[in-house]
């Protein structure tokens, strides 16, 4: 089983390598570029590391950037659909086909559409495979490889003791079933929600953990991206709303409170409705903020080395690096714990919301 | 790209990918895995249940065996007791009978002895009488050899007769 996964990852890796890691040598760097080398901007460094990007940056040696280009997919009313690799932008330094990555101003970090004179005329609709989306693809491949193989061995070894990967993940699946879904939703209805709870738990867990591995094709800050957590929370919201029974909706629109709280100003319904929105919103923000903060702290500790290096010389940088690395290791280990906790909390709260939506009485 | 403004492109891809993954995993992973877990739990609890049942059955068999053995033992005791009683009875009866028999034969022997004794005594008496008569005859014969003595005897006899 593990061999299949290793094989999978190797193929994946080879695929990315073949599409061409662009090694761009910028010998003809301009004057403002060379100034960048001596001055270390910690804020920018940290932000760049945790934010989404149009290419997957791997390493920089001097002025040579090594990164994996990702597909750019754009639509604008003027130029129609555009598909090209992000390597055309030359790490964001050049414009390509009327498009450019904006580095400052209102649309910082976004792709803007230009007219013939090079003036910004607007933002195209961007459906690009960014670093985050590519990270989602990677984690989904890992997720599918793990659980399809477990399903296969579960079918083959029916009524036998679990083995290998199956043995590793079955206790977690059982934990989600017996300690999360059953108590939160109830013995009768929990089975309906199991696929979402398990998928959400393992999707979050695997993304959290892969995000901690700083080597390509992992390390993409997927669960620390608010769009990703927004979609996860939306799923919870829609599943809760669709499965909400009469009792659930009655409690929202016509709760058992004195009439003057409902008429003429529907005070309680407004409070209850805002609660319906707040619940998934909190899910979204909690996961996003936790994972983003974890990544940021690690990067901040690492960047401390360079701050001291540029402020007090190489010796200070070297001295601080010992402390920094120790702290970084500690934070990464803490993040491993946080990865599990956040995946668990998201799943548990989703299950609780499902339980509230389907419960028959108080 | 700002941190807190979600990028719609990422939302779009995430919706599609997560939706597809959810469907694939639901159909091909969670279904079989959860079913396998349920089946295994059921088979384990069934096996435990039947083991318990078998254990109870064995215990029941043992109890009934014990009962049978106890009953058999009781019956054996009863039979033995009866046999002993019968033996005692037979022995006692035999003793009584033997006693009676012995008594009877003793009685008979006694009777026999008595009658033999009586016969013997009678015989002896007869012989004694005959002997005494003979002796008396001889004595008388001797005493009455002279006529004087005869006279005297007659005289004595006559005096005796008179007296009477």
Interface residues (C-beta under 8 A of the other chain):
Chain A: X50 X51 X52 X73 X109 X110 X126 X127 X128 X129 X130 X132 X133 X136 X137 X140 X143 X144 X147 X148 X150 X151 X154 X155 X157 X158 X159 X160 X170 X173 X174 X177 X191 X194 X195 X196 X198 X199 X203 X225 X226 X227 X228 X230 X231 X232 X234 X235 X292
Chain B: X1 X2 X3 X4 X5 X6 X7 X8 X9 X10 X11 X12 X13 X14 X15 X17 X18 X21 X22 X24 X25 X26 X28 X29 X30 X31 X32 X33 X34 X35 X36 X37 X39 X40 X43
